[in-house]
Amino acid sequence: MRIEVEKLTKRYRDADRELTVIDNLSFSFPDRGSVAIIGRSGTGKSTLMHLLGALDSPSSGCVRYGDTNISSLRSDERAAFRARNIGFIFQFHHLLPEFTALENVALPLIMSGMSEGEAQERSGALLDKVGLASRKEHLPSQLSGGEQQRVAIARALVARPAVVLADEPTGNLDVATASDIQRLLLEINREQGSTLIIVTHNHELARSLDMVVEMHPGGALVVQRDGRGANA
């Protein structure tokens, strides 16, 4: 799904002053493949991800998914759009501690109206794919950090979203585990034909993606490498 931002601006009020984090940004993301967003801390990377994910609204301008301007949707409409089209992966897993790995992954499907049996079957197959065939009935507290992140990836991808947004998905992992997670994300992204947008400080991860853009103060995006469709 093609994502475009047009004259996107986001301001925050800090005490008596107004802070502009993203200023009049216009940019088009590819409709499939993988994109890395890099840049120094404080340049607005996470703010941009929240706007792209319909978790926040711009001060002005818009975000479009195809013909849909998500910035003009009501909050309930945005929530429904997110559930249908967007998967989220964060640095911290945000798994429900009282639910097993299988239940955590199946929950979004059940909430969307899928039967519990079908949801668990699809979720179990995806947990097998991410290497957790023997850990499905474990609680998050019984899993390692890398295993928890694999559960979070499965949860984000189980509804087969057109777009996956990942904010520092390997930032809390050791080097070897981060490399495994990186390979897994790219493999599933290519299989599902989705658009994967990752905010990262991991330059190895960024180099493995199809397109790399650097974010500068004010939210300007500068393309460092454009390998659209290359799956490099």
BAFI-3210 file (N, C-alpha, C; in Angstrom, 3 decimals, decimal comma, padded with zeros to 6 digits):
// residues 232
n [1|2|3|4|5|6|7|8|9|10|11|12|13|14|15|16|17|18|19|20|21|22|23|24|25|26|27|28|29|30|31|32|33|34|35|36|37|38|39|40|41|42|43|44|45|46|47|48|49|50|51|52|53|54|55|56|57|58|59|60|61|62|63|64|65|66|67|68|69|70|71|72|73|74|75|76|77|78|79|80|81|82|83|84|85|86|87|88|89|90|91|92|93|94|95|96|97|98|99|100|101|102|103|104|105|106|107|108|109|110|111|112|113|114|115|116|117|118|119|120|121|122|123|124|125|126|127|128|129|130|131|132|133|134|135|136|137|138|139|140|141|142|143|144|145|146|147|148|149|150|151|152|153|154|155|156|157|158|159|160|161|162|163|164|165|166|167|168|169|170|171|172|173|174|175|176|177|178|179|180|181|182|183|184|185|186|187|188|189|190|191|192|193|194|195|196|197|198|199|200|201|202|203|204|205|206|207|208|209|210|211|212|213|214|215|216|217|218|219|220|221|222|223|224|225|226|227|228|229|230|231|232]
n.u [000,845|000,606|002,131|001,823|002,969|001,919|002,847|003,237|002,985|003,920|003,349|004,180|003,108|005,097|005,219|005,352|006,082|006,086|006,851|008,118|008,240|008,093|008,137|006,287|006,571|006,870|006,583|006,983|006,496|007,646|005,423|005,762|008,212|011,154|012,013|014,388|014,525|016,702|018,781|019,781|019,065|016,088|015,241|012,716|011,869|010,374|008,036|007,181|006,643|004,473|002,583|002,411|001,350|-001,196|-001,501|-001,344|-002,316|-001,665|-000,554|-001,000|-001,429|-001,248|-001,563|-001,588|-002,914|-002,899|-005,838|-006,919|-007,183|-005,831|-005,545|-007,818|-009,718|-012,099|-011,461|-012,347|-012,582|-009,925|-008,806|-010,045|-009,004|-006,265|-006,315|-007,014|-005,019|-002,380|000,562|002,337|005,571|007,539|010,355|010,193|008,285|005,577|003,807|000,982|001,083|-000,262|-001,142|-000,492|002,145|000,897|-001,742|-001,325|-000,600|-002,835|-004,864|-005,385|-006,657|-008,907|-010,218|-010,891|-012,938|-012,577|-012,949|-012,082|-010,777|-009,815|-008,199|-006,238|-005,109|-003,948|-002,211|-000,589|000,759|002,283|003,884|005,340|006,827|008,430|010,159|009,278|007,977|007,947|007,338|004,875|002,931|003,989|004,293|004,988|006,911|008,355|009,902|012,810|014,366|014,758|013,003|010,565|010,454|010,151|007,606|006,219|006,661|005,308|002,711|002,317|002,261|000,353|-002,230|-001,730|-000,960|-000,932|001,015|003,857|005,085|007,987|009,620|012,735|013,206|015,191|016,627|016,878|018,215|020,786|023,692|023,773|021,168|019,724|020,517|019,336|016,606|016,444|016,874|014,613|012,474|012,816|012,553|009,851|008,580|009,128|007,865|005,181|004,745|004,542|004,754|007,486|008,525|011,138|012,381|015,605|018,757|020,618|023,036|023,792|021,385|019,929|021,343|020,629|018,115|015,748|015,594|017,014|016,508|017,395|016,614|016,326|016,725|013,596|012,270|012,851|013,282|015,883|016,960|019,234|019,898|018,319|016,819|014,471|012,247|014,295|014,902|017,275]
n.v [-001,193|002,185|004,878|008,247|011,392|014,699|017,979|017,736|018,526|018,743|019,973|020,657|021,739|023,146|024,070|027,492|027,728|026,844|023,888|022,799|019,783|018,281|019,727|020,777|018,534|016,590|013,535|010,397|007,024|003,786|001,334|-001,247|-003,478|-002,551|000,002|001,994|004,307|006,593|008,608|011,312|011,364|012,985|014,113|013,615|011,071|009,014|010,430|010,800|008,112|007,600|009,276|008,181|005,758|006,352|006,807|009,228|012,615|014,964|018,406|019,949|019,339|016,051|012,429|009,871|006,745|005,045|006,009|006,952|009,398|009,350|011,172|012,652|011,093|010,047|009,242|006,627|005,590|005,715|003,837|001,486|001,419|001,103|-001,469|-003,045|-002,611|-002,047|-003,147|-003,178|-002,949|-002,646|-001,377|-002,285|-004,986|-005,087|-007,173|-008,998|-009,868|-011,938|-013,668|-016,440|-017,030|-017,871|-016,971|-014,198|-013,609|-014,451|-012,794|-010,199|-011,138|-012,458|-010,309|-008,964|-010,413|-013,009|-016,549|-018,284|-020,729|-020,682|-018,419|-019,221|-021,330|-020,055|-018,339|-020,138|-021,364|-019,225|-018,694|-021,042|-020,511|-018,374|-019,616|-020,572|-022,932|-024,714|-023,119|-022,006|-022,133|-020,800|-018,185|-014,623|-013,935|-016,226|-016,367|-015,531|-012,310|-012,095|-014,077|-013,033|-010,803|-012,070|-013,132|-010,711|-009,823|-011,809|-011,293|-008,744|-009,343|-011,246|-010,664|-010,146|-007,510|-004,667|-002,823|-002,559|-001,153|-000,455|000,406|000,836|-002,075|-003,925|-002,770|-003,371|-005,701|-008,267|-008,526|-010,894|-011,929|-009,748|-009,790|-012,167|-011,504|-009,433|-010,783|-012,405|-010,567|-009,388|-011,601|-012,400|-010,063|-009,979|-012,309|-011,742|-009,512|-006,885|-003,416|-002,412|-000,364|000,881|002,405|002,973|002,761|001,027|000,403|-001,730|-003,127|-001,117|-000,959|-003,336|-003,026|-002,046|000,669|003,646|006,346|009,466|011,278|014,668|017,555|019,118|017,369|016,779|014,519|012,813|011,041|008,467|006,061|004,547|001,809|000,874|-001,747|-003,492|-005,254|-005,502]
n.w [000,000|-000,878|000,780|001,535|002,627|003,070|003,236|005,987|009,372|012,756|015,892|019,299|022,518|024,905|028,015|027,990|025,389|021,891|020,230|017,237|015,759|013,401|010,252|007,690|005,942|003,023|001,406|-000,309|000,287|-000,778|-002,277|-001,499|-000,033|001,901|004,238|005,825|008,456|009,568|011,765|013,974|017,537|018,591|016,234|015,358|014,604|015,928|016,365|013,719|013,076|014,772|013,623|011,034|011,746|012,587|015,271|016,355|015,644|013,015|013,282|011,092|007,545|005,980|006,113|003,802|002,911|000,138|-001,337|000,971|003,376|006,317|008,295|008,440|009,556|012,066|015,557|016,168|013,630|012,788|014,526|013,625|011,040|011,580|012,733|010,556|008,650|009,558|011,173|014,254|015,686|018,496|020,437|023,040|024,193|024,998|025,611|026,829|030,136|031,464|029,575|027,386|024,919|022,531|022,982|023,147|020,508|019,092|019,986|018,612|016,274|017,245|018,426|016,140|015,180|014,274|014,672|017,710|017,408|014,715|014,850|016,680|015,292|013,031|014,381|015,755|013,618|012,679|014,891|014,870|012,566|013,346|015,001|017,487|018,147|020,285|022,409|022,710|024,712|026,818|029,232|028,891|030,865|031,076|028,887|026,929|026,169|023,382|022,492|023,364|021,693|019,255|019,571|019,659|017,049|015,604|016,520|015,415|012,723|012,244|011,321|008,744|007,726|005,466|005,877|007,944|010,825|012,539|015,435|016,449|016,595|017,252|019,195|021,909|022,188|022,236|020,071|018,456|018,706|017,741|015,073|014,204|014,509|012,683|010,200|010,223|010,162|007,611|005,954|006,339|005,590|002,826|001,993|002,554|001,037|001,924|003,070|004,861|007,391|009,197|012,055|013,096|014,865|014,167|012,008|010,426|010,138|008,803|006,357|005,200|004,211|001,613|001,058|002,311|004,396|005,784|008,669|009,445|011,659|012,221|010,722|008,077|005,381|003,885|001,158|001,395|000,190|-002,498|-003,229|-004,387|-004,607|-004,919|-002,898|-001,497]
ca.u [000,000|001,434|001,959|002,322|002,712|001,871|002,933|002,978|003,557|003,520|003,835|003,811|003,187|005,974|005,065|004,894|006,607|005,611|007,960|007,790|009,077|008,068|007,729|005,953|007,218|006,193|007,415|006,249|007,143|007,319|004,217|006,170|009,632|011,567|012,577|014,995|014,593|017,807|018,980|020,117|017,957|015,458|014,897|011,290|011,629|009,245|006,837|006,742|006,053|003,146|001,688|002,195|000,547|-002,493|-001,527|-001,383|-002,813|-000,774|-001,056|-001,511|-000,991|-001,971|-000,955|-002,502|-002,687|-003,673|-006,770|-007,487|-006,505|-006,096|-005,529|-009,160|-010,630|-012,412|-010,605|-012,801|-012,248|-008,481|-008,563|-010,458|-008,044|-005,042|-006,525|-007,106|-003,946|-001,064|001,136|003,315|006,599|008,253|011,572|009,712|007,368|004,183|002,987|000,122|001,842|-001,074|-001,498|000,599|002,608|-000,159|-002,881|-000,932|-000,616|-004,192|-005,820|-005,868|-007,561|-010,170|-010,869|-011,410|-014,113|-012,238|-013,221|-010,905|-010,061|-009,096|-007,165|-005,144|-004,439|-003,073|-001,174|000,350|001,587|003,244|004,859|006,251|007,699|009,419|011,047|008,765|007,043|007,888|007,184|003,576|002,134|004,749|003,992|006,123|007,942|009,100|010,606|013,934|014,057|014,644|011,770|009,453|010,384|009,598|006,155|005,712|006,667|004,195|001,467|002,189|002,120|-000,625|-003,383|-001,208|-001,184|-000,253|002,127|004,407|005,904|008,826|010,414|013,888|012,802|016,317|017,414|017,002|018,682|022,208|024,031|023,393|019,706|019,266|020,743|018,293|015,338|016,550|016,643|013,230|011,599|012,940|012,012|008,388|008,187|009,178|006,841|003,846|004,642|004,083|005,696|008,104|009,230|011,835|013,249|016,699|020,126|021,452|023,418|023,769|019,988|019,544|021,960|020,003|016,794|015,731|015,700|017,461|016,325|017,890|015,751|017,064|015,881|012,452|011,575|013,164|013,787|016,837|017,228|020,639|019,978|016,988|016,833|013,058|011,951|015,483|014,996|018,716]
ca.v [000,000|003,379|005,854|009,575|012,482|015,959|019,175|017,226|019,341|018,370|020,880|020,352|022,866|022,886|025,239|028,679|027,793|025,836|023,162|022,158|018,597|018,008|020,990|020,856|017,400|015,870|012,385|009,208|005,757|002,762|000,588|-002,523|-003,475|-002,151|001,348|002,357|005,725|006,795|010,011|011,560|011,459|014,300|014,647|013,406|009,767|008,339|011,239|010,453|006,775|007,712|009,881|007,194|004,683|006,866|006,846|010,652|013,432|016,095|019,772|020,295|018,388|014,783|011,136|009,118|005,352|004,969|007,127|007,266|010,389|008,886|012,318|013,223|010,114|010,136|008,353|005,247|005,185|005,471|002,564|000,413|001,404|000,483|-002,902|-003,717|-002,336|-001,708|-003,910|-002,387|-003,628|-001,629|-001,833|-003,049|-005,919|-004,784|-008,380|-009,099|-010,822|-013,058|-014,488|-017,196|-016,522|-018,135|-016,091|-012,839|-013,467|-014,676|-011,804|-009,245|-011,807|-012,697|-009,007|-008,545|-011,215|-014,364|-017,545|-018,576|-021,860|-020,244|-017,478|-019,960|-022,116|-019,160|-017,829|-021,222|-021,545|-018,127|-018,915|-022,063|-019,886|-017,508|-020,437|-020,738|-024,059|-025,368|-022,104|-021,360|-022,090|-020,104|-016,788|-013,755|-013,979|-017,471|-016,276|-014,597|-011,063|-012,372|-014,841|-012,093|-009,981|-012,922|-013,144|-009,396|-009,801|-012,646|-010,562|-007,636|-009,830|-012,334|-010,221|-009,909|-006,100|-004,144|-001,987|-002,872|-000,066|-000,978|001,466|000,236|-003,430|-004,712|-001,880|-003,865|-007,082|-008,451|-008,471|-012,123|-012,009|-008,684|-010,243|-013,162|-010,792|-008,702|-011,727|-012,864|-009,480|-009,220|-012,798|-012,367|-008,902|-010,349|-013,324|-011,160|-008,426|-005,691|-002,310|-002,436|000,885|000,661|003,408|002,230|003,266|-000,103|000,672|-002,997|-003,345|-000,126|-001,299|-004,529|-002,692|-001,600|002,128|004,283|007,795|010,073|012,342|015,810|018,418|019,654|016,258|016,594|013,202|012,855|009,677|008,079|005,020|004,198|000,563|000,492|-002,977|-004,333|-006,212|-005,712]
ca.w [000,000|-000,993|001,856|001,198|003,569|002,330|004,074|007,336|010,444|014,108|016,937|020,682|023,449|026,044|028,899|027,275|024,027|020,955|019,630|015,962|015,596|011,963|009,641|006,267|005,289|001,956|001,045|-000,740|000,573|-001,782|-001,931|-000,933|000,265|003,244|004,351|007,106|008,808|010,501|012,130|015,369|018,481|018,658|014,912|015,090|013,988|016,581|016,085|012,372|013,116|015,385|012,626|009,985|012,293|013,048|016,724|016,686|014,532|012,705|013,500|009,758|006,541|006,022|005,789|002,950|002,540|-001,088|-001,461|002,283|004,213|007,673|009,206|008,519|010,140|013,489|016,342|016,022|012,264|012,766|015,216|012,714|009,934|012,110|012,937|009,259|007,689|010,095|012,276|015,006|016,478|019,266|021,102|024,179|023,557|025,349|025,642|028,009|030,958|031,943|028,417|026,774|023,623|021,552|023,249|022,779|019,055|018,587|020,482|017,602|015,351|017,952|018,587|014,838|014,860|013,868|015,695|018,526|016,825|013,521|015,286|017,304|014,245|012,267|015,283|016,007|012,423|012,598|015,959|014,342|011,577|014,006|015,821|018,851|018,131|021,596|023,465|022,509|025,937|027,849|029,517|028,559|031,906|030,905|027,615|026,867|025,464|021,954|022,271|023,507|020,487|018,202|019,804|019,256|015,580|015,156|016,805|014,459|011,347|012,137|010,535|007,388|007,390|004,282|006,336|009,260|011,360|013,617|016,069|017,115|016,975|017,766|020,052|023,275|022,072|021,977|018,651|017,757|018,664|016,840|013,703|013,916|014,371|011,423|009,102|010,306|009,701|006,163|005,302|006,359|004,779|001,412|001,748|002,620|000,067|002,641|003,238|006,188|007,698|010,464|012,665|013,712|014,970|013,784|010,623|009,696|009,777|007,789|005,072|004,641|003,695|000,225|000,953|003,553|004,436|007,020|009,156|009,964|012,495|011,503|010,103|006,653|005,019|002,775|000,725|001,305|-000,824|-002,988|-003,977|-004,404|-005,306|-005,080|-001,803|-001,332]
c.u [000,885|001,091|002,591|002,014|002,827|001,812|002,657|003,724|003,026|004,190|003,355|003,935|004,019|005,991|004,562|005,412|006,073|006,814|007,480|008,765|009,192|007,453|007,551|006,628|006,316|007,122|006,511|007,081|006,790|006,129|004,505|007,667|009,898|012,294|013,153|014,939|015,651|017,914|019,275|018,866|017,400|015,074|013,449|010,946|010,418|007,949|006,288|006,077|004,657|002,140|001,390|001,261|-000,812|-002,635|-001,591|-001,862|-001,862|-001,402|-001,614|-000,899|-001,692|-001,066|-001,992|-002,002|-003,530|-004,538|-007,347|-006,611|-006,781|-006,135|-006,917|-010,168|-010,909|-011,569|-011,036|-012,503|-010,751|-008,148|-008,920|-009,486|-006,741|-005,196|-006,508|-005,798|-002,541|-000,682|002,233|004,278|007,409|009,497|011,219|008,438|005,889|003,288|002,142|000,671|001,052|-001,494|-000,273|001,027|001,518|-001,340|-002,563|-001,035|-002,035|-005,152|-006,284|-006,854|-008,928|-010,937|-011,456|-012,592|-013,833|-012,542|-011,937|-010,085|-009,232|-007,946|-005,974|-004,399|-003,479|-001,918|-000,128|001,284|002,645|004,291|005,832|007,286|008,779|010,265|010,583|007,764|006,874|007,605|005,801|002,790|002,864|004,250|005,195|007,250|008,812|009,922|011,781|013,512|013,879|013,381|010,544|009,313|009,855|008,079|005,549|005,671|005,503|002,859|001,252|001,837|000,966|-001,852|-003,001|-001,451|-000,422|001,003|002,549|005,336|006,665|009,726|011,493|013,603|013,922|017,129|017,664|017,594|020,190|022,440|023,543|021,877|019,146|019,427|019,695|016,948|015,312|016,249|015,186|012,262|011,635|012,363|010,487|007,866|008,136|008,109|005,450|003,663|004,167|005,124|006,186|008,893|009,817|012,619|014,354|017,965|021,124|021,797|023,477|022,345|019,571|020,093|021,293|018,640|016,890|016,023|016,114|017,241|016,775|016,994|016,607|016,158|014,800|011,710|011,872|013,748|014,671|017,192|018,736|020,847|018,569|017,103|015,431|012,863|013,121|015,543|016,470|019,041]
c.v [001,251|004,364|007,165|010,544|013,791|017,136|018,850|018,071|018,844|019,294|020,394|021,614|022,444|024,129|026,421|028,762|026,643|025,208|022,484|021,012|018,217|019,211|020,843|019,745|016,796|014,748|011,234|007,975|004,752|001,927|-000,843|-002,474|-002,891|-000,809|001,530|003,868|005,862|008,289|010,154|011,575|012,879|014,882|014,354|012,051|009,060|009,111|010,913|009,085|006,802|008,324|008,900|006,083|005,096|006,756|008,276|011,397|014,595|017,426|020,327|019,323|017,055|013,595|010,363|007,689|005,105|006,212|007,582|008,253|010,031|010,033|012,933|012,281|010,431|009,103|006,895|004,718|004,907|004,136|001,390|000,288|000,740|-001,028|-003,661|-003,672|-002,235|-002,666|-003,091|-003,303|-002,539|-002,237|-002,689|-003,774|-005,625|-006,020|-008,392|-010,205|-012,046|-014,001|-015,236|-016,537|-016,699|-017,196|-014,650|-012,618|-013,566|-013,551|-010,802|-009,869|-012,034|-011,394|-008,504|-009,387|-012,626|-015,334|-017,880|-019,714|-021,465|-019,315|-018,219|-020,809|-021,230|-018,665|-018,894|-021,446|-020,457|-018,243|-020,028|-021,418|-019,034|-018,281|-020,688|-021,891|-024,685|-024,397|-021,444|-021,184|-021,407|-018,676|-015,922|-013,814|-015,226|-017,490|-015,309|-013,327|-011,274|-013,145|-013,941|-011,216|-010,783|-013,036|-011,822|-009,268|-010,623|-011,943|-009,447|-008,121|-010,802|-011,946|-009,898|-008,466|-005,683|-003,374|-002,444|-001,736|-000,586|000,132|000,822|-001,214|-004,299|-003,930|-002,398|-005,271|-007,134|-008,615|-009,704|-012,234|-010,961|-009,101|-011,274|-012,486|-010,032|-009,610|-012,175|-011,812|-009,361|-010,411|-012,730|-011,182|-009,260|-011,381|-012,704|-010,007|-007,126|-004,574|-002,336|-001,153|000,751|001,905|002,655|003,072|002,192|000,029|-000,605|-003,313|-002,391|-000,508|-002,501|-004,243|-002,095|-000,116|002,683|005,781|008,305|011,247|013,418|016,664|019,115|018,593|016,061|015,202|013,327|011,425|009,458|007,011|004,621|002,959|000,019|-000,769|-003,929|-005,452|-006,558|-006,183]
c.w [000,000|000,127|001,412|002,336|002,794|003,300|005,538|008,374|011,784|015,110|018,297|021,508|024,650|026,915|028,078|025,840|023,190|020,252|018,356|015,737|014,128|011,273|008,132|005,451|004,220|001,482|000,628|-000,432|-000,526|-001,330|-001,511|-000,712|001,640|003,224|005,751|007,276|009,895|010,829|013,608|016,240|018,467|017,317|014,511|014,508|014,608|016,380|014,707|012,363|013,729|014,422|011,500|010,457|012,802|014,558|017,236|015,444|014,275|013,092|012,205|008,766|006,720|005,718|004,981|002,753|001,303|-001,215|-000,118|003,035|005,663|008,672|009,376|009,167|011,605|014,242|016,208|014,620|012,128|013,412|014,318|011,552|010,379|012,191|011,613|008,474|008,248|011,223|012,928|015,758|017,174|019,899|022,312|023,750|023,805|025,227|026,912|028,905|031,392|030,826|027,914|025,461|022,567|021,741|022,890|021,280|018,509|018,937|019,426|016,615|015,993|018,111|017,269|014,388|014,399|014,998|016,448|017,927|015,625|013,888|015,882|016,282|013,449|013,130|015,571|014,832|012,323|013,709|015,570|013,426|012,237|015,018|017,235|018,947|019,506|022,739|023,456|023,799|027,088|028,014|029,135|029,585|031,808|029,613|027,730|026,133|023,975|021,622|022,398|022,258|019,306|018,342|019,336|017,734|015,038|015,382|015,786|013,060|011,155|011,316|009,091|006,938|006,142|004,664|007,730|009,658|012,571|014,144|016,928|017,532|017,516|018,792|021,439|023,313|021,879|020,476|017,898|017,627|017,720|015,388|013,293|013,665|013,047|010,232|009,055|009,769|008,178|005,411|005,224|005,547|003,300|001,078|001,675|001,634|000,678|002,547|004,676|006,378|009,102|010,855|013,396|013,830|014,549|012,305|009,793|009,244|008,669|006,412|004,413|004,023|002,292|000,073|002,311|003,433|005,797|007,393|009,810|010,844|011,677|010,726|008,633|006,419|003,786|002,410|000,638|000,243|-001,216|-003,846|-004,083|-005,255|-005,411|-004,070|-001,534|000,069]
res [m|r|i|e|v|e|k|l|t|k|r|y|r|d|a|d|r|e|l|t|v|i|d|n|l|s|f|s|f|p|d|r|g|s|v|a|i|i|g|r|s|g|t|g|k|s|t|l|m|h|l|l|g|a|l|d|s|p|s|s|g|c|v|r|y|g|d|t|n|i|s|s|l|r|s|d|e|r|a|a|f|r|a|r|n|i|g|f|i|f|q|f|h|h|l|l|p|e|f|t|a|l|e|n|v|a|l|p|l|i|m|s|g|m|s|e|g|e|a|q|e|r|s|g|a|l|l|d|k|v|g|l|a|s|r|k|e|h|l|p|s|q|l|s|g|g|e|q|q|r|v|a|i|a|r|a|l|v|a|r|p|a|v|v|l|a|d|e|p|t|g|n|l|d|v|a|t|a|s|d|i|q|r|l|l|l|e|i|n|r|e|q|g|s|t|l|i|i|v|t|h|n|h|e|l|a|r|s|l|d|m|v|v|e|m|h|p|g|g|a|l|v|v|q|r|d|g|r|g|a|n|a]
***
